[in-house]
Amino acid sequence: TYGFRKCLEYKIMKYQIALTMKEIMLKNGRNTVWYGDLELIEECAELSGVKIQHPQKTIKYILDNLDRSPCFTKGYIIADIDGSKRRYRCFKLK
């Protein structure tokens, strides 16, 4: 039963991340979030109990959870952050 409980807790945490991000976005009057929204992503990680790691790992972890959530639609934006144009994942509330 311990393995089942840990698996269930893991799934609940992943679902909670998407719900937390949704609440943060609504509170801030936002309907999209992307890689460059570090403030929103870090707030979501903190409120969801995600251990903050290197910012890139935290961003990837949060966005990967949004990617699997029924609350969000995935798209892409093109941005020039480091001198080159790249595609970044962008998520819009459904």
N, C-alpha and C positions, 0 to 999 in steps of 0.2 A: 504493500500500500504506500510505502514511502516514495517509491519511484513514480507512482501514479499521481500522488499529491504534488511532488516537485514539478511534474509535467503540467499539471493543471495550473499551478501557481505561475509557471513560465508563460502559459498561454494567456492567462488573465492579465499579467503584466504587459504583454505585447498589445493586447486589446486596449488596456488602460492608456498606453502611450498615445494611441490615435485619439481617444476620447479627450485626453488632457490637451493635446494639440488643438483639437477642435474648440475646446473651451477658451484657450488662450487666444486663438485667432478671432473668435467672436467678441471676446472682451476688448480686443485691440482694433475692432472694426476691419479685420482683414478677411479675405476669402481665398488667398493663395499664400503658400509658403514655398521657399526654394532654398537651395544650398547656401545662399548669401544671407539668409535671415538668422544669423547666429544668435541674436538675442532671444528670439522666439524658441529656437531649438534648444538652447541652454536652459531656458526656463522650463520647457517641457521635460527635459532630462531630469532636472532637479526635482520638479513636482512629481515625476513618475518613479522616482527612486533609482534612476539609472546612474551607475557610478560614472562620474565625469572622467573621461580619459583625455587623450590628445583630441583637440577640437575636430580634426578630420574624422576620427573614429566615432566620436559622439554624433556628428552630423550624419555620417553614413548609417549608424545604428537607428537613429530616429527616422530618417527618410526611408530606410528599408521597411520599417514598421508601417509607415504611412502607405507605402507601395502595396501592402497586402490588406489594407483596411477598406471595408465597404463604404467608409465615410468620405473617401477622397477619390478624385479622378486624377490620373497621372498625365502629365504633359512635359514638354521641354521648352526651355528658353535658351536663347543664345546670348552669352554675356562675354565681355572682355574684362577679365579680372586681373590676369597676370601678363597682359600684353598680347595675348592670343585669344582668338574667338573660340569658345567651347560651348558644347551643349550641356545644360544642367537640368536635372530633374526638377519639376515644378508640380506641386499638388494643389488642386482646387477643391474646396468643399463641395460636396454633392448637394 
